[in-house]
Amino acid sequence: MSIERRGLTHLRTMAGLRDASRSRTSHGALLELSMLGAETLRLTTEMQRAERRCADIRKRIAEIDIKAHRLHRFVEKPFTDATSAAEADPCPTHTVSPGKAKSRRLSY
């Protein structure tokens, strides 16, 4: 005769019996209502936290898209002088002319 193996879904606990007996009395029902209210409050705050996090993620993705679009335009457009580039580009890219660039020596 083989022994039937059971997984975690077949564990027998007293939780089902305790929940059924708890709601049979008035104080047990009030206790269960209190627990359900606390769980509802916890889940509501968790849902609000998740919605805020999703909004932050959407905002960051939009910022990344804008920056990527700007970088694509910078890479794809031919080099022009600064005055015509400023007039053509609504989002100016900041460049330094070669004469004004400072060089630094790094010492490690």
Secondary structure, DSSP 8 states (H G I E B T S, - for coil): -------GGG---SHHHHHHHHTTSHHHHHHHHHHHHHHHHHHHHHHHHHHHHHHHHHHHHHHHHHHHHHHHHHHHS----HHHHHHH-SS------TTT--------
